[in-house]
Amino acid sequence: MGAQLRVYKRRIQAVTATKKITKAMEMIAASRIVKAQRRVAASMPYATELTRAVTAVATGSNTQHPLTTEVEAPTRAAVLLITSDRGLAGGYSSNAIKAAERLRERLSGEGKEVDTYIVGRKGVAYYGFRERKVAEAWTGFTDSPTYADAKMVAAPLIEAIQTETAEGGVDELHIVFTEFVSMMTQNPVDNRMLPLSLDKAQEEDGAKGEILPLFDFEPSAEDVLDALLPRYVESRIYNALLQAAASEHAARRRAMKSATDNAGDLIKSLSRLANAARQAEITQEISEIVGGASALADATAGSDK
C-alpha cells in the first residue's frame, strides 16, 4: 500500500507541474491576442484602399495585366499555405493544411498544376514527411510577422505571376490561412489573390454598385498596375499573416485552457485515489495492531493456566 501511495503522490506532483506550465502558456497567449488583433485592425485600411485603387485602374482602363486579367485557359496555380512554427495550438495548423489539401484537389480536378509555397514549420514538416515537392518555404516568424516578412514571402509569388507558364510561371495565386473571427472562432479559408476578381473586391469593400470616378493615369494605366501589383500582393499576405498569428494565439490559449482544466480534473481524481490508498494503509495497520494485541492476550491467558 505504501508503494502505491508514493506512486500517486509522484503523479500528482508531475501533473501539478504540467498544470503550472499550461496555465502560464494560456496567460501568455491571452496577452498576445490583444496585440495581434490591433495589428490586424491597423492593416485593414491600407489593404482596403489599395484594393480600391487597383479596382479603379482596372475599371477605368482596358489594360491587360496579370493583376486583373483572367487567363482564358489557366494551367498552373500557386498556393501559399500559412501554418504555425510551434505546436500546442489544438487543430490550428492541421485545419489549415486540410483546407490547402481540398484546394489542391479542386485545382487539380480543373486540370491545373499546383506549386505549393509554405509559411510555418508545421506545414513544412507535413509536406516533408510525405515527400511532397515544395516550391519555397519560410519559418521563424508566424507568431509575430512583420511587413518585411510579408515582402520576403511575396517576392517569389510576384515573380511567378509575372512569368510565362512555359517558363515556370503561374496563372493564378491562391492563399490559405486561418481567418480570425473572434476569440472562440477561427476559420481556415482559401482566397484567390490573383487575378483579382473586381466584383468580389467591390463586395468586400462595400463598393458594389458604386459609380467610380474617372481617372487619368500617368504615365499609363499599365505602369500604374505594375507599381500596384507588388504592393497589393504584399498587403494581402501581410494581412493574412497577421490574421493567422491572431488565430494561432487564440487557438493556443483555448488548447492550454483545456489542458489546464484537464490537469485539474486529473489531480482531483489522483487525490481521491491517494486518499483511498492512505485509508486502506491505515486500516491495514490498525488491523495488524489489533491482531497483534489479540494474539498477545491469548498467549498471556495460556501461560496463566
Kinemage of the C-alpha trace (Angstrom):
@kinemage 1
@onewidth
@group {chain A} dominant
@subgroup {mainchain}
@vectorlist {calphas} color= white
{ca met a 1} P 0.000 0.000 0.000
{ca gly a 2} L 2.832 2.410 0.822
{ca ala a 3} L 4.391 1.922 -2.621
{ca gln a 4} L 1.039 2.622 -4.325
{ca leu a 5} L 0.600 5.804 -2.289
{ca arg a 6} L 4.054 7.016 -3.346
{ca val a 7} L 3.160 6.406 -6.998
{ca tyr a 8} L 0.017 8.525 -6.668
{ca lys a 9} L 1.955 11.326 -4.962
{ca arg a 10} L 4.591 11.370 -7.714
{ca arg a 11} L 1.884 11.521 -10.384
{ca ile a 12} L 0.126 14.361 -8.571
{ca gln a 13} L 3.396 16.314 -8.414
{ca ala a 14} L 4.042 15.729 -12.141
{ca val a 15} L 0.529 16.784 -13.179
{ca thr a 16} L 0.703 19.845 -10.904
{ca ala a 17} L 3.933 20.943 -12.580
{ca thr a 18} L 2.344 20.430 -16.005
{ca lys a 19} L -0.683 22.446 -14.925
{ca lys a 20} L 1.542 25.367 -13.955
{ca ile a 21} L 3.201 25.295 -17.397
{ca thr a 22} L -0.077 25.131 -19.349
{ca lys a 23} L -1.562 27.907 -17.205
{ca ala a 24} L 1.438 30.122 -17.918
{ca met a 25} L 1.209 29.411 -21.640
{ca glu a 26} L -2.506 30.198 -21.560
{ca met a 27} L -1.840 33.586 -19.934
{ca ile a 28} L 0.957 34.396 -22.413
{ca ala a 29} L -1.263 33.541 -25.400
{ca ala a 30} L -4.109 35.618 -23.964
{ca ser a 31} L -1.832 38.625 -23.577
{ca arg a 32} L -0.613 38.345 -27.177
{ca ile a 33} L -4.078 38.058 -28.733
{ca val a 34} L -4.987 41.682 -27.989
{ca lys a 35} L -1.816 42.982 -29.641
{ca ala a 36} L -2.362 40.714 -32.639
{ca gln a 37} L -5.961 41.933 -33.008
{ca arg a 38} L -4.795 45.537 -33.015
{ca arg a 39} L -2.239 44.794 -35.738
{ca val a 40} L -4.916 43.122 -37.873
{ca ala a 41} L -7.229 46.119 -37.489
{ca ala a 42} L -4.386 48.534 -38.301
{ca ser a 43} L -3.537 46.682 -41.530
{ca met a 44} L -7.084 46.650 -42.908
{ca pro a 45} L -7.442 50.319 -44.070
{ca tyr a 46} L -4.285 50.173 -46.204
{ca ala a 47} L -5.290 46.865 -47.818
{ca thr a 48} L -8.816 48.158 -48.468
{ca glu a 49} L -7.704 51.414 -50.074
{ca leu a 50} L -5.088 49.615 -52.150
{ca thr a 51} L -7.751 47.224 -53.464
{ca arg a 52} L -9.951 50.186 -54.338
{ca ala a 53} L -7.096 51.809 -56.214
{ca val a 54} L -6.493 48.646 -58.216
{ca thr a 55} L -10.227 48.379 -58.926
{ca ala a 56} L -10.328 51.987 -60.119
{ca val a 57} L -7.414 51.455 -62.506
{ca ala a 58} L -8.833 48.187 -63.832
{ca thr a 59} L -12.325 49.563 -64.451
{ca gly a 60} L -11.056 52.848 -65.858
{ca ser a 61} L -8.815 51.308 -68.498
{ca asn a 62} L -8.661 48.432 -70.960
{ca thr a 63} L -5.147 47.372 -69.984
{ca gln a 64} L -4.405 43.641 -69.999
{ca his a 65} L -2.462 42.969 -66.794
{ca pro a 66} L -1.795 39.845 -64.649
{ca leu a 67} L -3.278 41.693 -61.674
{ca thr a 68} L -6.780 41.856 -63.126
{ca thr a 69} L -6.929 39.836 -66.360
{ca glu a 70} L -8.321 36.311 -66.309
{ca val a 71} L -6.320 33.765 -68.283
{ca glu a 72} L -8.532 32.041 -70.840
{ca ala a 73} L -7.313 28.523 -70.021
{ca pro a 74} L -5.198 28.569 -66.827
{ca thr a 75} L -2.885 25.582 -66.477
{ca arg a 76} L -0.765 26.382 -63.433
{ca ala a 77} L -1.533 27.836 -60.000
{ca ala a 78} L 0.485 28.766 -56.909
{ca val a 79} L -0.877 28.101 -53.418
{ca leu a 80} L 0.542 29.842 -50.347
{ca leu a 81} L -0.207 27.906 -47.143
{ca ile a 82} L 0.212 29.646 -43.768
{ca thr a 83} L 0.669 27.398 -40.715
{ca ser a 84} L 2.456 27.831 -37.368
{ca asp a 85} L 6.047 27.337 -36.281
{ca arg a 86} L 5.083 25.868 -32.907
{ca gly a 87} L 2.584 23.285 -31.715
{ca leu a 88} L 0.327 23.195 -28.644
{ca ala a 89} L -2.377 25.097 -30.559
{ca gly a 90} L -5.005 22.401 -30.982
{ca gly a 91} L -6.074 21.810 -34.566
{ca tyr a 92} L -4.918 25.206 -35.840
{ca ser a 93} L -2.248 24.018 -38.304
{ca ser a 94} L -3.980 20.763 -39.251
{ca asn a 95} L -7.180 22.615 -40.192
{ca ala a 96} L -5.241 24.991 -42.459
{ca ile a 97} L -3.424 22.049 -44.060
{ca lys a 98} L -6.738 20.277 -44.686
{ca ala a 99} L -8.105 23.419 -46.364
{ca ala a 100} L -4.994 23.565 -48.574
{ca glu a 101} L -5.424 19.896 -49.493
{ca arg a 102} L -9.040 20.498 -50.506
{ca leu a 103} L -7.977 23.482 -52.615
{ca arg a 104} L -5.212 21.436 -54.216
{ca glu a 105} L -7.657 18.673 -55.124
{ca arg a 106} L -10.068 21.187 -56.637
{ca leu a 107} L -7.376 22.869 -58.715
{ca ser a 108} L -6.004 19.519 -59.849
{ca gly a 109} L -9.528 18.482 -60.825
{ca glu a 110} L -9.681 21.578 -63.023
{ca gly a 111} L -6.553 20.407 -64.823
{ca lys a 112} L -4.165 22.863 -63.167
{ca glu a 113} L -0.680 22.054 -61.953
{ca val a 114} L -0.130 23.315 -58.395
{ca asp a 115} L 3.024 24.866 -56.918
{ca thr a 116} L 2.966 24.969 -53.124
{ca tyr a 117} L 4.583 27.695 -51.002
{ca ile a 118} L 4.542 27.249 -47.224
{ca val a 119} L 4.911 29.502 -44.188
{ca gly a 120} L 5.461 27.737 -40.847
{ca arg a 121} L 7.353 24.650 -39.650
{ca lys a 122} L 4.177 22.580 -39.211
{ca gly a 123} L 3.309 22.837 -42.891
{ca val a 124} L 6.919 22.185 -43.917
{ca ala a 125} L 7.028 19.081 -41.686
{ca tyr a 126} L 3.727 17.811 -43.125
{ca tyr a 127} L 4.915 18.047 -46.732
{ca gly a 128} L 8.422 16.855 -45.872
{ca phe a 129} L 7.131 13.722 -44.139
{ca arg a 130} L 5.065 12.868 -47.228
{ca glu a 131} L 7.991 13.726 -49.530
{ca arg a 132} L 5.965 16.272 -51.479
{ca lys a 133} L 7.658 18.953 -53.504
{ca val a 134} L 7.526 22.495 -52.094
{ca ala a 135} L 8.432 25.466 -54.291
{ca glu a 136} L 9.627 27.573 -51.337
{ca ala a 137} L 9.180 27.695 -47.561
{ca trp a 138} L 9.678 30.229 -44.755
{ca thr a 139} L 9.797 29.697 -40.977
{ca gly a 140} L 10.524 31.541 -37.767
{ca phe a 141} L 8.058 34.451 -37.732
{ca thr a 142} L 4.497 33.082 -37.670
{ca asp a 143} L 3.647 34.269 -34.144
{ca ser a 144} L 4.763 37.876 -34.783
{ca pro a 145} L 5.099 38.642 -38.515
{ca thr a 146} L 6.353 41.963 -39.864
{ca tyr a 147} L 5.834 43.701 -43.201
{ca ala a 148} L 9.399 42.756 -44.128
{ca asp a 149} L 8.403 39.098 -43.707
{ca ala a 150} L 5.410 39.655 -45.999
{ca lys a 151} L 7.654 41.233 -48.648
{ca met a 152} L 10.035 38.286 -48.436
{ca val a 153} L 7.167 35.822 -48.956
{ca ala a 154} L 5.564 37.907 -51.712
{ca ala a 155} L 8.715 38.278 -53.848
{ca pro a 156} L 8.771 34.785 -55.447
{ca leu a 157} L 4.989 34.794 -55.850
{ca ile a 158} L 5.079 38.108 -57.722
{ca glu a 159} L 7.876 36.798 -59.917
{ca ala a 160} L 5.850 33.634 -60.634
{ca ile a 161} L 2.706 35.532 -61.712
{ca gln a 162} L 4.746 37.807 -63.964
{ca thr a 163} L 6.481 34.868 -65.673
{ca glu a 164} L 5.003 32.905 -68.559
{ca thr a 165} L 3.781 29.429 -67.616
{ca ala a 166} L 6.041 27.908 -70.268
{ca glu a 167} L 8.995 29.304 -68.330
{ca gly a 168} L 7.798 28.096 -64.918
{ca gly a 169} L 5.333 30.874 -64.106
{ca val a 170} L 1.747 30.576 -62.868
{ca asp a 171} L -1.644 31.865 -63.991
{ca glu a 172} L -3.239 32.165 -60.528
{ca leu a 173} L -2.206 32.919 -56.944
{ca his a 174} L -4.157 31.409 -54.034
{ca ile a 175} L -3.617 31.839 -50.308
{ca val a 176} L -4.772 29.543 -47.484
{ca phe a 177} L -4.750 30.940 -43.955
{ca thr a 178} L -6.822 30.965 -40.767
{ca glu a 179} L -9.173 33.931 -40.559
{ca phe a 180} L -9.598 35.449 -37.098
{ca val a 181} L -13.325 35.904 -36.409
{ca ser a 182} L -13.388 36.053 -32.608
{ca met a 183} L -11.614 34.684 -29.550
{ca met a 184} L -13.583 31.457 -29.916
{ca thr a 185} L -13.876 31.209 -33.710
{ca gln a 186} L -11.075 30.955 -36.264
{ca asn a 187} L -11.890 29.650 -39.735
{ca pro a 188} L -9.417 28.304 -42.320
{ca val a 189} L -10.136 29.987 -45.668
{ca asp a 190} L -8.723 29.924 -49.171
{ca asn a 191} L -8.770 33.093 -51.271
{ca arg a 192} L -7.604 33.746 -54.786
{ca met a 193} L -5.285 36.739 -54.731
{ca leu a 194} L -4.602 36.992 -58.441
{ca pro a 195} L -6.113 37.625 -60.866
{ca leu a 196} L -8.172 39.982 -58.746
{ca ser a 197} L -11.926 39.499 -59.099
{ca leu a 198} L -13.262 43.043 -59.401
{ca asp a 199} L -16.823 42.134 -58.409
{ca lys a 200} L -15.615 40.297 -55.299
{ca ala a 201} L -13.247 43.133 -54.412
{ca gln a 202} L -16.081 45.645 -54.627
{ca glu a 203} L -18.323 43.447 -52.480
{ca glu a 204} L -15.637 43.086 -49.794
{ca asp a 205} L -15.078 46.840 -49.730
{ca gly a 206} L -18.782 47.653 -49.773
{ca ala a 207} L -18.399 49.438 -53.098
{ca lys a 208} L -20.592 47.111 -55.148
{ca gly a 209} L -22.810 49.185 -57.431
{ca glu a 210} L -20.978 52.438 -56.745
{ca ile a 211} L -20.057 54.655 -59.681
{ca leu a 212} L -16.307 55.080 -59.623
{ca pro a 213} L -14.835 58.445 -60.672
{ca leu a 214} L -12.878 58.812 -63.908
{ca phe a 215} L -9.091 58.929 -63.653
{ca asp a 216} L -6.231 59.966 -65.876
{ca phe a 217} L -3.225 57.688 -65.482
{ca glu a 218} L 0.347 58.923 -65.740
{ca pro a 219} L 2.460 57.666 -67.361
{ca ser a 220} L -0.044 54.880 -68.251
{ca ala a 221} L -2.537 52.527 -66.650
{ca glu a 222} L -0.194 49.599 -67.226
{ca asp a 223} L 2.652 51.356 -65.404
{ca val a 224} L 0.306 52.143 -62.508
{ca leu a 225} L -0.752 48.489 -62.273
{ca asp a 226} L 2.903 47.407 -62.428
{ca ala a 227} L 3.576 49.638 -59.433
{ca leu a 228} L 0.470 48.468 -57.542
{ca leu a 229} L 0.978 44.732 -58.150
{ca pro a 230} L 3.738 44.131 -55.554
{ca arg a 231} L 2.064 46.456 -53.045
{ca tyr a 232} L -1.247 44.627 -53.420
{ca val a 233} L 0.261 41.155 -53.006
{ca glu a 234} L 2.416 42.248 -50.062
{ca ser a 235} L -0.501 43.903 -48.248
{ca arg a 236} L -2.758 40.880 -48.707
{ca ile a 237} L -0.079 38.477 -47.497
{ca tyr a 238} L 0.734 40.733 -44.549
{ca asn a 239} L -2.923 40.899 -43.519
{ca ala a 240} L -3.209 37.109 -43.851
{ca leu a 241} L -0.062 36.599 -41.722
{ca leu a 242} L -1.461 38.885 -39.023
{ca gln a 243} L -4.836 37.146 -39.002
{ca ala a 244} L -3.094 33.770 -38.867
{ca ala a 245} L -0.951 34.951 -35.924
{ca ala a 246} L -4.034 36.148 -34.003
{ca ser a 247} L -5.779 32.845 -34.770
{ca glu a 248} L -2.731 30.893 -33.599
{ca his a 249} L -2.636 32.710 -30.259
{ca ala a 250} L -6.381 32.242 -29.773
{ca ala a 251} L -6.160 28.533 -30.617
{ca arg a 252} L -3.185 28.075 -28.284
{ca arg a 253} L -4.986 29.873 -25.458
{ca arg a 254} L -8.028 27.641 -25.904
{ca ala a 255} L -5.898 24.485 -26.066
{ca met a 256} L -3.878 25.434 -22.981
{ca lys a 257} L -7.041 26.292 -21.035
{ca ser a 258} L -8.438 22.871 -21.881
{ca ala a 259} L -5.153 21.237 -20.849
{ca thr a 260} L -5.145 23.180 -17.567
{ca asp a 261} L -8.726 22.160 -16.799
{ca asn a 262} L -7.967 18.518 -17.616
{ca ala a 263} L -4.898 18.632 -15.364
{ca gly a 264} L -7.051 19.979 -12.536
{ca asp a 265} L -9.568 17.172 -13.001
{ca leu a 266} L -6.758 14.586 -13.075
{ca ile a 267} L -5.269 15.987 -9.865
{ca lys a 268} L -8.656 15.655 -8.135
{ca ser a 269} L -9.005 12.062 -9.335
{ca leu a 270} L -5.478 11.145 -8.245
{ca ser a 271} L -6.020 12.827 -4.876
{ca arg a 272} L -9.105 10.690 -4.266
{ca leu a 273} L -7.153 7.552 -5.192
{ca ala a 274} L -4.279 8.604 -2.906
{ca asn a 275} L -6.685 9.231 -0.021
{ca ala a 276} L -8.260 5.825 -0.589
{ca ala a 277} L -4.816 4.187 -0.588
{ca arg a 278} L -3.869 6.050 2.601
{ca gln a 279} L -7.079 4.976 4.307
{ca ala a 280} L -6.511 1.372 3.237
{ca glu a 281} L -2.973 1.548 4.633
{ca ile a 282} L -4.197 2.955 7.947
{ca thr a 283} L -6.920 0.304 8.128
{ca gln a 284} L -4.357 -2.422 7.474
{ca glu a 285} L -2.062 -1.056 10.201
{ca ile a 286} L -4.919 -0.920 12.694
{ca ser a 287} L -5.887 -4.483 11.786
{ca glu a 288} L -2.312 -5.616 12.331
{ca ile a 289} L -2.138 -3.856 15.713
{ca val a 290} L -5.474 -5.320 16.821
{ca gly a 291} L -4.417 -8.768 15.604
{ca gly a 292} L -1.108 -8.499 17.428
{ca ala a 293} L -2.792 -7.372 20.658
{ca ser a 294} L -5.284 -10.216 20.432
{ca ala a 295} L -2.525 -12.760 19.873
{ca leu a 296} L -0.586 -11.351 22.821
{ca ala a 297} L -3.643 -11.538 25.017
{ca asp a 298} L -4.249 -15.148 24.005
{ca ala a 299} L -0.637 -16.025 24.728
{ca thr a 300} L -0.773 -14.374 28.149
{ca ala a 301} L -4.008 -16.187 29.032
{ca gly a 302} L -2.426 -19.561 28.070
{ca ser a 303} L 0.612 -19.015 30.254
{ca asp a 304} L -1.565 -18.137 33.263
{ca lys a 305} L -3.209 -21.540 33.041
